[in-house]
Amino acid sequence: MKPNRLLVSPVVALAMLLPGSPFAFGSDWPHWQGPDRNAISLETGLLRHWPEAGPPLAWKVTGLGGGDSAPAIADGRLYGMSIRGDDELVWALSEADGTELWATRLGPAVEQGMPQSKEGPACTPTVDGHHLYVLGMGGVLACLQAADGTVVWQKNLVTDLGGVVPTWSYRESPLIDGDKLICTPGGADALLVALDKQTGKTLWKSTLPGGSDDASAAPAAPVAPGGRGGSERRGAPGGRGGRGGLGGPRSSAAYASVIAIDFEGQRQYVQFTANALLGVSASDGKFLWRYDRPANRMGINCSTPIYHDGMVFAASAYGAGGGVVKLTRTADGGVSAEEVWFTRDIENHHGGVVLLDGCLYGANGGNGGGYLICLDFKTGDVLWNEREPGRRRVPKGSVAVADGRIYYRTEEGVLLLIEPSGKDYLERGRFEQPDRRRPPAWAHPVIANGKLYIRDQDLLFCYDVHAR
């Protein structure tokens, strides 16, 4: 690990962490997709426009190891995951200058059969008080002490909970909700599970009618379209334990992360599984509702669902698209999900979608590329898109929001600052990330405490985006 300490003054670095300091900007990013798990930071006082060369670099570290894990930021530290050599690791860095504070081995590096994202894990650690929670590629779920990385407890989603590893490994970021940890083993008897966050004890396992969430009406999937992703096939459905994928049992887990919602006095967990968007009761895991249409036939459903005003949105690529359902309380006390709209104009691969002032912003496109698009949340109508004949001004990427600006990272590594608008694309800055690694830039941007963090495999860049 090689932090560049020449790029930030130690005095300023200390001042940034002091309560009441003029440099203390305000908001951590303690887990996947930020404080509210919706890719929206609570930051204020950030740059409205970027200089031509981009915002100033505060520090940069090398030697993190491989992976697409975007960092979590809490209490002056950054937490992430990597593969280094033969080991899968969790690490902590100083928020001030990127110095590594500790690194804990979860287990041996997991060999992934498919070439995409094989470099390492994609889980963003979930920080909760004095502990953090992580999920490794092969299903190792662990609670660690935030202070020093000591493992408090550890489970395996496959051997302990009957899960099936998805083709591209587990990519989920665990949800902590009160005293519970929620994750998705993807097994026939344990699609979702709730564990006691203090001990790892199983509280409930969620199963769906018929014992699986496999869509019985879905035909066998063809080979995926060509492009960077190569050949992706659907494995056989069902099965218990072991690794899913080509020629083996298909996991009911996909690659999205669970969100918690409150609907008419009931707490729910909403997840985008391999075959459906669905909701279960938070108290006991009982199945409540499902919506199949946004799920592609490959089971490659990656983007976190969005909940707003009694409606849930989800989208995927590979010929699927995106749609919104409205939740309704039924006469018998259950919950139904009725489609409001569906469109193929938002085939979101894995860069995520954000909802801001009634507009959905995200990439439309799969392996063959794509472009940024803006849709009306209530109707699904396309408000604008950045596809132009013969060129792509804003290609496929990942998205986050802070202080009234969209932070957009393309797969090629270009960073864009965009002013949200339902009328037109309004660019307020762009720059090229230096020292680009060969794999696609899939780690999502993170904004916390006046800084923008960009992970590129073994590199981590910290940019100062505070408006002075």
Secondary structure, 3 states (H helix, E strand, C coil): CCCCHHHCCHHHHHHHHCCCCCCCCCCCECCCCCCCCCCECCCCCECCCCCCCCCCEEEEECCCCECCCCCEEECCEEEEEEEECCEEEEEEEECCCCCEEEEEEEEECCCCCCCCCCCCCCCCCEEECCEEEEECCCCEEEEEECCCCCEEEEEECCCCCCCCECCCCCCCCCEEECCEEEECCCECCECEEEEECCCCCEEEEECCCCCCCCCCCCCCCCCCCCCCCCCCCCCECCCCCCECCCCCECCCCCCCCCEEEEECCEEEEEEECCCCEEEEECCCCCEEEEECCCCCCCCCCCCCCEEECCEEEEEECCCCEEEEEEEEECCCCCEEEEEEEEECCCCECCCCEEEECCEEEEEEECCCCCEEEEEECCCCCEEEECEECCEECCECEEEEEECCEEEEEECCCEEEEEECCCCCCEEEEEEECCCCCCCCCCCCCEEECCEEEEEECCEEEEEECECC
